[in-house]
Amino acid sequence: MLTRAVRLYGADDLKLEQFELPEIKDGEILAKVVTDSICMSTYKLLKQGKAHKRCPQDVDANPVIIGHEFAGDIVKVGRDWQGEFKEGEKFAQQPALNYKGSLASPGYSYRFYGGDCTYCVIPHEVMELGCLLHYGGESYFQASLGEPMSCIIGGYHANYHTNKQDYRHDMGVKPGGSVGCSM
Ligand SMILES: [Zn+2]
C-alpha cells in the first residue's frame, strides 16, 4: 500500500514523502488515517530530534512518521485479529503504549505507524496492549482529541504534588520542607 507521510529525520528535519508500506503480518492491521490533531509534544520532538527520549537513534536512516492524535478506518485486518476487528470500521487509539517498559510510541518511534500519513500499519504490540479501540462516534476529530483531553484531565489531577502512580494528594506540612521566594 502506498502512503504519503510527514517523516522526521532529525531535529528540525521533516519531509513529506510517498513510499510503500510493508505487507501486514498476522498480528498487524492496515489503517487509513482520517484525522490527526497537532500536539505541542510533536513540536518538542521536532526541536529535540534524537535527544528526545522516544526518538530512535537511527532516525536519520530510518525516519519516523510524526503525529499521535489520530483516528480513521480499518482497511485490512491481520489473521490474528480478524475475530475482533472488521475491515471498514472506525478506530480510535491510545498512543501511550509502554510495551514491556519500552518508550516507543506512535508519532515518535515508528517507521510505519503514526498519524501524519494517509495509511499506516498498526503493530502487534498495540493490539496486544488493547490500545486499538473500536469507535462508534460520528466524527473522527473527536476520537483524535481523546489523547489531548486525557492530558488535560491528567494535568488537573497532578496540580498538586502527587506521585506518578495514583495521583494521591499528600496534605500537610512536609518534614524538613521549606518555602522560598524567588524575588
Ligand atoms: Zn498529544
Boltz pocket constraint, residues with backbone or C-beta under 6 A from the ligand:
constraints:
  - pocket:
      binder: B
      contacts: [[A, 39], [A, 40], [A, 41], [A, 68], [A, 69], [A, 147], [A, 148]]
      max_distance: 6.0
